[in-house]
Amino acid sequence: MTGIGELFVIRIAGNVIDEHQLGSIEYAASHLGAPLIVVMGHTHCGAVHTAINHDPEGYIKFITDKIKAAIGDECDPYKAACLNVKSCEAEIEASLEIQKVEHQEGLRVIGAMYHLENGLVDFI
């Protein structure tokens, strides 16, 4: 069980990162002292499925286009979701602020996959 201030959670479809999410992550790391950043995807992800199988309209397209860039030609939903997590992890790691906190405070950034079917988490 966690209390107020013990977790800083950002949830967004497809784990895509833009300036707002990255700014929030940097804030959690540098101002709140978060020791660990976990990018957690999940099996049967609707955003990844849509990126693989459809070409949506509207603002959803911003999400699926970013996922498509992360997964390339991968069509296996699980492998694609893992590639998307790794891409988001790399975007966070590219932040100079995150690099500074990693160096000074030992912050870690890791990717994970949550399995909806059994509740298990694999760290990737």
Buried (B, 14 or more C-beta within 10 A) or exposed (E): EEEEEEEBEBEEBBBBBEEEBBEBBBEBBBEEEBEEBBBBBBBEBEBBBBBBEEEBEEEBBEBBBBBBEBBEEBEEBBEBBBBBBBBBBBBBEEBEBBBBBBEEEEBEBEBBBBEEEEEEEEEB
